[in-house]
């Protein structure tokens, strides 16, 4: 089983980040275009850094909002262990803004490994430093 989560910054405003989130596993995929706080990539990096630390470790981070009075989509990322041996998954929910597309959402997950999360955290921090525009977890 395999999967991929890609976060791409397409707009760097002094007040926000415009980002695309693309995710897929072997059977499902989803995308969302949304707006996030200027520090959201470093916040996400802080949340998932060092995951998993214990067999029942669980981390969650939400980007965007479901609120109809805000522009942009929504993404929920939940990192959790699946057993006492430290095997882990990321559960992803993406929902696109209906301003430009038909309302749609997708929820699915895929296994993740500590080394992949460490690389993902490094890329998120590089986005925050404006060194790169994309972070990938696979």
Secondary structure as GFF3:
##gff-version 3
##sequence-region A 1 138
A	DSSP	beta_strand	3	12	.	.	.	ID=ss1
A	DSSP	beta_strand	16	25	.	.	.	ID=ss2
A	DSSP	beta_strand	29	37	.	.	.	ID=ss3
A	DSSP	alpha_helix	40	48	.	.	.	ID=ss4
A	DSSP	beta_strand	58	64	.	.	.	ID=ss5
A	DSSP	beta_strand	74	81	.	.	.	ID=ss6
A	DSSP	beta_strand	88	95	.	.	.	ID=ss7
A	DSSP	beta_strand	105	112	.	.	.	ID=ss8
A	DSSP	alpha_helix	114	128	.	.	.	ID=ss9
A	DSSP	beta_strand	134	137	.	.	.	ID=ss10
###
